[in-house]
Amino acid sequence: MKTIVLTISRGSIARMFLQNDFYRILRERRRIVILTPAYQNERFIKEFAHPNVSFAPLEEIKWGRMDNWVYNASRLLIWNPSVDVRIRYGIFSDEKVRPRPVYYAVKGIALALRRFRFLRDWLRAFDARFLQKDVVRQYRALLERERADFVLSTNPVGVEEAALLKAARELGIRHWVIPKSWDNFPKSGLRAKGERVAAWNLQTKDEAMRYQNYAASDVDVIGMMHYDDLLDPGRRWDRAEFCRAYGLSPDRKIILFGSGGKYFRHDSDIAMMLVEMIEKNELAEPCTLLIRPHFGFHADEKKYLHLVGRAHIAVDLFHQPPEGGFKDNWDYSDAFTERWVNSIAHASVIIGTHSSLSVDAAALDKPAISIAFDGLAKDLPYEKSVIRTYVDYYRNVVETGGTRMVYGRDELRAAVNAYLRDPGQDREGRKKLRERYAEPLDGKAGQRLADLLFNATL
């Protein structure tokens, strides 16, 4: 039986790739070696053990000076709005802003260099020739020991997986990549390319070509694997069962609000505004509010605990984060997937900030609202405001018209009421969003990826 090495470096990746038909199909047809920092974690092994599966370490590598240099150089060579906002302001709103003279000097250099696409491949060649030599040797030994026939990197921007891809290339082992999220490719260049890319959607394919120097013929669009669950009727609870789980009334419309975590410091203000609208009967129909904390960040639910116990308000507190093994906080259990599926399926309006919830909503043709104001905070400088997050890769989502931007409390209330009265508003925009970011949307994305890997290892 041929052997496929699969990387799982995050809890979110475990949920995406292992709670899916991709894993269920592939493990019956191929031997799989899962490289993961959770290779000794009892819960992880119990959840995903199978006679054809073994686990091996994917140890975190401490970044050195040259790692930082290569990473920053790769960003300059693909300069785009996503890189621009991160270079100037950082990722989170509490980061130090780069001084203007430094920023404009860096931007000028980047704009001059990005025209020469061959420099991206030269940088990768330099990286492969001179960097990570010890780690690459370790991965060569592992691949030889496991008699690997194929490597799939699910987080190719990671330094560990760059070394693994280099090792596979040196040994002549087929090696493909798939980004851990649909927004990864505009953020930095890949230190090591896979022979092919499995892309989530058309947007990811275009970005693989535009920023990572892939040819169109080297990219396979598979669809969003977690949407297989979203479309699966076997995953759906009836409305009464779902509402009972959260203590909500099945007779009221559900507003789903997704927290922004560390990305948005004032989203508890937005939640409170929605609570007031419900309690003061400001909405077109009686509603309940379900708050979904950002499960990628530790203890994000604490921002909303003061709302627990209020009538018609619920906070999803069922999250079971991994205990050791992964650096992120995502629950990879099947129960988590079912709660997410039903939260989307039973919601009448979905509200988030710079969030993939807008794409989730479009997948089921649900109205979506994007928050573009800072809660109760007034006159925040641009670098501290949530509005800065809408000028990078998420701008493409907004431009489809599939999510409605709101810039204050009154606009938020008006948008919620408009969608409660007529859920069909902006349907054409959601269709465009779905075509660009969710299709093929047929419930077979996991099977498609499993078949691609099976055929690649015949």
C-alpha positions in Angstrom: 0.0 0.0 0.0 1.4 3.4 -1.0 2.2 5.8 1.8 1.1 9.5 2.0 2.5 11.9 4.5 0.0 14.5 5.7 0.8 17.5 7.9 -1.6 18.6 10.6 -0.1 21.6 12.5 -3.2 23.2 13.9 -6.5 22.2 15.5 -8.3 24.1 12.8 -6.5 22.0 10.2 -7.4 18.8 12.0 -11.0 19.7 11.9 -10.9 20.6 8.2 -9.0 17.6 6.9 -9.7 14.8 9.4 -13.4 15.3 10.2 -14.2 14.9 6.5 -14.7 12.4 3.7 -11.2 13.2 2.5 -9.7 11.4 5.5 -12.4 8.7 5.8 -11.9 7.7 2.1 -8.2 8.1 1.8 -7.3 6.0 4.9 -9.0 3.0 3.5 -7.0 3.2 0.2 -3.6 4.4 1.4 -1.3 4.2 4.4 -1.2 7.7 6.0 1.5 9.1 8.2 0.2 12.2 10.0 3.0 14.6 10.9 1.7 16.7 13.8 2.8 18.4 17.1 -0.1 16.4 18.7 1.5 13.0 17.8 1.5 12.0 21.4 -1.7 13.7 22.5 -4.2 11.1 23.8 -7.3 12.9 22.7 -6.0 13.5 19.2 -4.8 9.9 18.7 -8.1 8.5 20.0 -10.1 10.7 17.7 -8.2 9.9 14.5 -6.7 6.5 15.0 -7.1 3.9 12.2 -5.2 0.7 11.3 -3.7 2.4 8.2 -2.7 5.5 10.1 0.4 6.3 12.2 1.6 9.5 13.8 5.0 11.2 13.8 6.3 14.5 15.2 6.0 17.8 13.4 8.1 19.8 15.8 7.9 23.6 15.8 11.0 25.3 14.6 12.2 28.5 16.3 12.6 31.2 13.7 16.2 32.5 13.2 17.4 35.8 11.7 17.6 34.3 8.2 14.1 32.9 8.5 12.8 36.4 9.3 14.8 37.8 6.4 13.4 35.3 3.9 9.9 35.8 5.2 10.0 39.6 4.9 11.7 39.4 1.5 9.0 37.1 0.2 6.3 39.6 1.3 8.0 42.4 -0.5 8.1 40.4 -3.7 4.4 39.8 -3.8 3.4 43.3 -2.5 -0.4 43.7 -2.5 -3.0 45.4 -0.3 -2.9 42.5 2.2 0.9 42.8 2.6 0.7 46.6 2.7 -1.7 46.8 5.6 0.3 44.3 7.6 3.7 45.9 6.9 2.4 49.3 7.9 0.0 48.5 10.8 0.6 44.9 11.8 -2.1 42.3 12.2 -3.8 43.4 15.4 -4.9 46.9 16.4 -2.6 47.1 19.4 0.6 46.7 17.4 3.2 49.5 16.9 2.7 51.4 13.6 5.7 51.5 11.3 7.1 55.1 11.0 6.0 56.7 7.7 9.5 57.3 6.2 10.3 53.6 6.8 7.0 52.4 5.5 7.3 54.5 2.3 10.9 53.4 1.7 9.9 49.7 2.1 6.9 50.2 -0.2 9.0 51.9 -2.8 11.5 49.0 -2.9 8.7 46.5 -3.0 6.8 48.1 -5.8 10.0 48.1 -7.9 10.9 44.5 -7.1 7.5 42.9 -7.5 7.5 43.5 -11.2 10.3 40.9 -11.5 8.4 37.7 -10.8 11.5 35.5 -11.3 12.9 37.0 -8.1 10.4 34.9 -6.1 11.8 31.7 -7.5 15.4 32.9 -7.1 14.6 33.6 -3.4 13.2 30.0 -3.1 16.3 28.6 -4.8 18.6 30.5 -2.4 16.5 29.3 0.5 16.8 25.7 -0.6 20.5 25.9 -1.2 21.6 27.5 2.0 18.9 27.4 4.7 17.3 24.8 7.0 19.9 22.2 6.1 19.8 20.3 9.4 16.0 20.2 9.5 15.8 19.1 5.9 18.1 16.2 6.7 15.8 15.2 9.6 12.8 15.2 7.3 14.7 13.3 4.7 15.4 10.6 7.2 11.8 10.5 8.3 10.5 10.2 4.7 13.0 7.5 3.9 12.1 5.6 7.1 8.4 5.8 6.4 9.0 4.9 2.7 6.9 7.9 1.7 5.4 8.0 -1.8 3.7 11.4 -1.5 3.6 14.5 0.8 0.7 16.8 1.2 1.5 20.1 3.1 -1.6 21.7 4.6 0.2 24.8 5.9 2.9 25.5 3.3 3.6 29.0 4.7 5.0 27.3 7.9 8.8 27.0 8.2 8.5 23.4 9.3 6.6 22.4 6.2 8.9 24.4 4.0 11.7 22.1 5.3 9.5 19.0 4.7 8.8 20.1 1.1 12.5 20.7 0.5 13.2 17.2 1.7 10.6 15.6 -0.5 11.9 17.5 -3.5 15.5 16.3 -2.8 14.3 12.7 -2.6 12.1 12.9 -5.7 8.9 12.3 -3.7 5.8 13.9 -5.1 4.7 16.8 -3.0 1.6 19.0 -3.2 0.4 21.9 -1.1 -3.0 23.2 0.0 -3.2 26.4 2.0 -4.7 26.1 5.5 -7.1 28.9 4.8 -8.5 30.6 1.7 -6.7 33.9 2.6 -3.1 32.7 2.9 -1.5 33.2 -0.5 -1.7 37.0 -0.6 0.1 37.3 2.8 3.6 35.9 2.1 5.5 34.0 -0.5 6.0 30.2 -0.1 9.5 29.3 0.9 9.1 26.0 -0.9 6.6 25.2 -3.7 4.7 22.0 -4.1 4.5 20.4 -7.5 0.8 21.2 -7.6 -1.7 23.2 -5.5 -5.1 22.0 -4.4 -7.0 25.3 -4.2 -10.1 25.9 -2.1 -11.8 28.1 -4.7 -11.3 30.2 -7.8 -9.9 33.1 -5.7 -7.3 30.8 -4.2 -6.3 29.6 -7.7 -5.9 33.1 -9.0 -3.8 34.0 -6.0 -1.6 30.9 -6.4 -0.9 32.1 -9.9 -0.6 35.8 -9.1 1.6 35.6 -6.0 3.2 32.2 -5.9 4.2 31.8 -9.6 2.0 28.7 -10.3 0.7 27.9 -13.8 -3.0 27.5 -14.2 -2.4 23.9 -15.2 -0.8 23.2 -11.9 -3.8 24.1 -9.7 -6.8 21.9 -9.0 -9.9 23.7 -7.5 -11.5 21.2 -5.1 -14.0 23.4 -3.2 -14.2 24.1 0.6 -14.1 20.7 2.3 -16.0 21.9 5.5 -18.9 22.9 3.2 -19.4 19.2 2.6 -20.7 19.1 6.1 -22.8 22.2 5.6 -24.6 20.6 2.7 -25.1 17.2 4.4 -28.7 16.8 5.5 -27.5 14.1 8.0 -25.7 16.9 9.9 -28.9 19.0 10.4 -30.8 19.0 13.7 -34.4 20.0 13.7 -35.0 23.5 14.8 -36.5 22.6 18.1 -33.5 20.4 19.0 -31.0 23.1 18.0 -32.9 25.8 20.0 -33.2 23.5 23.0 -29.4 23.0 23.1 -28.8 26.8 23.4 -31.9 27.6 25.5 -33.5 29.6 22.7 -37.1 29.9 21.5 -37.8 28.1 18.2 -40.5 30.6 17.5 -38.1 33.5 17.1 -35.7 34.3 14.3 -32.0 33.7 15.1 -29.3 36.3 14.6 -25.9 34.7 14.6 -23.1 37.0 15.6 -19.5 35.9 15.2 -16.8 37.4 17.4 -13.7 38.9 15.9 -11.4 37.8 18.6 -8.2 39.7 18.9 -8.7 41.2 15.5 -11.6 43.4 16.7 -11.4 44.8 20.2 -14.9 46.3 20.3 -17.1 43.5 19.1 -18.6 43.1 22.6 -20.1 46.6 22.0 -21.8 45.3 18.8 -23.2 42.3 20.7 -24.6 44.6 23.3 -26.2 46.8 20.6 -27.9 43.7 19.2 -29.1 42.7 22.7 -30.7 46.2 23.1 -32.4 46.0 19.8 -34.0 42.7 20.8 -34.9 43.8 24.3 -36.4 47.2 23.1 -38.3 45.6 20.2 -36.4 47.6 17.6 -36.4 44.7 15.1 -39.0 43.8 12.5 -39.6 40.4 14.1 -39.0 38.8 17.5 -35.4 37.5 17.5 -32.9 35.7 19.5 -29.1 36.3 19.5 -26.6 33.5 19.3 -23.0 34.7 19.9 -20.2 32.5 18.5 -16.9 33.4 20.2 -13.8 33.4 18.0 -12.6 29.9 18.9 -9.1 30.5 17.5 -8.3 32.7 20.5 -8.0 31.5 24.1 -10.9 32.6 26.3 -12.6 34.9 23.8 -15.9 33.8 25.3 -15.1 35.8 28.4 -16.0 39.0 26.5 -19.6 37.8 26.4 -20.1 36.1 29.8 -22.0 39.1 31.2 -24.7 38.4 28.6 -25.3 34.8 29.7 -28.7 34.3 31.3 -30.4 37.2 29.6 -33.7 36.3 27.9 -33.3 35.3 24.2 -29.5 35.6 24.3 -27.1 32.7 24.1 -23.3 32.3 24.0 -21.8 29.2 22.5 -19.9 27.8 25.5 -19.7 24.2 24.3 -16.2 24.7 22.8 -13.6 22.0 23.8 -10.2 23.3 22.9 -7.3 20.9 22.5 -5.3 20.2 25.6 -1.8 20.5 24.4 -0.3 19.6 21.0 -1.5 22.6 19.0 -0.7 26.3 19.3 -4.2 27.4 18.2 -7.4 27.0 20.2 -9.7 25.3 17.7 -11.9 22.4 18.8 -11.5 19.6 16.2 -14.3 17.4 17.5 -17.1 16.2 15.3 -19.5 17.8 17.8 -17.9 21.2 17.1 -18.6 20.7 13.3 -22.2 19.9 14.0 -22.7 23.0 16.1 -21.2 25.2 13.4 -23.3 23.6 10.7 -26.5 24.1 12.6 -25.6 27.6 13.7 -25.4 28.6 10.0 -28.3 26.6 8.9 -30.8 27.9 11.5 -29.7 31.5 11.4 -31.9 34.1 9.6 -29.1 36.8 9.6 -25.4 36.3 10.1 -23.2 39.1 11.4 -19.4 39.3 11.6 -16.4 41.5 11.2 -13.9 40.8 8.4 -15.1 37.2 8.7 -15.3 34.0 6.7 -18.8 33.8 8.1 -19.9 35.9 5.2 -18.7 33.1 2.8 -20.4 30.5 5.1 -23.6 32.5 4.9 -23.4 32.7 1.1 -23.0 28.9 0.8 -26.5 28.6 2.2 -27.8 31.8 0.7 -28.2 33.4 4.1 -28.0 37.2 4.5 -24.7 38.5 5.9 -23.7 41.8 7.5 -20.1 43.0 8.0 -19.4 45.4 10.8 -17.3 48.4 9.6 -17.4 50.6 12.8 -15.7 50.4 16.2 -18.7 49.9 18.5 -18.9 52.6 21.0 -15.4 53.9 20.4 -15.3 57.2 18.6 -12.8 58.7 16.2 -10.2 56.0 16.5 -7.1 56.6 14.3 -7.2 54.5 11.2 -4.5 52.1 12.4 -6.7 51.2 15.5 -10.0 51.1 13.6 -11.6 47.9 12.2 -12.1 49.7 8.9 -8.4 49.2 8.1 -9.1 45.4 7.8 -11.4 45.9 4.8 -8.6 47.1 2.5 -6.7 43.9 2.1 -7.9 40.5 0.8 -11.3 40.8 2.3 -12.0 43.7 0.0 -12.6 41.1 -2.7 -15.4 39.5 -0.6 -17.1 42.9 -0.1 -16.9 43.8 -3.8 -19.1 40.8 -4.7 -22.0 42.4 -2.9 -22.5 39.2 -0.9 -22.2 40.9 2.4 -23.6 44.3 3.5 -21.2 46.7 5.2 -22.6 48.8 8.0 -21.0 51.9 9.5 -23.0 52.5 12.7 -25.7 51.3 15.0 -28.5 52.7 12.9 -27.2 51.1 9.8 -26.8 47.8 11.6 -30.4 47.9 12.8 -31.7 48.9 9.3 -29.7 46.1 7.7 -31.0 43.5 10.1 -34.6 44.6 9.6 -34.3 44.7 5.9 -33.1 41.1 5.8 -35.8 40.0 8.3 -38.4 41.5 6.1 -36.9 40.2 2.8 -34.1 37.6 3.0 -33.9 37.7 -0.8 -32.2 41.1 -0.7 -28.6 40.9 -2.1 -29.2 37.4 -3.4 -27.3 38.2 -6.6 -24.3 39.4 -4.6 -24.3 36.2 -2.5 -24.4 34.2 -5.7 -21.3 36.0 -6.9 -19.6 35.5 -3.6 -20.5 31.8 -3.7 -19.2 31.3 -7.2 -15.9 33.0 -6.3 -15.3 31.6 -2.9 -17.4 28.5 -2.3 -17.8 26.5 -5.5 -17.7 23.8 -6.5 -20.4 23.4 -3.9 -21.6 19.9 -4.3 -20.8 18.2 -1.0 -17.9 16.3 -2.7 -14.8 18.4 -2.0 -13.3 15.9 0.4 -13.9 13.0 -2.0 -12.4 15.1 -4.8 -9.1 15.7 -2.9 -9.0 12.0 -1.8 -9.4 10.9 -5.4 -6.7 13.3 -6.6 -4.2 11.9 -4.1 -5.1 8.4 -4.8 -4.6 8.8 -8.5 -1.3 10.7 -7.9 0.0 7.6 -6.1 -1.1 4.8 -8.4 
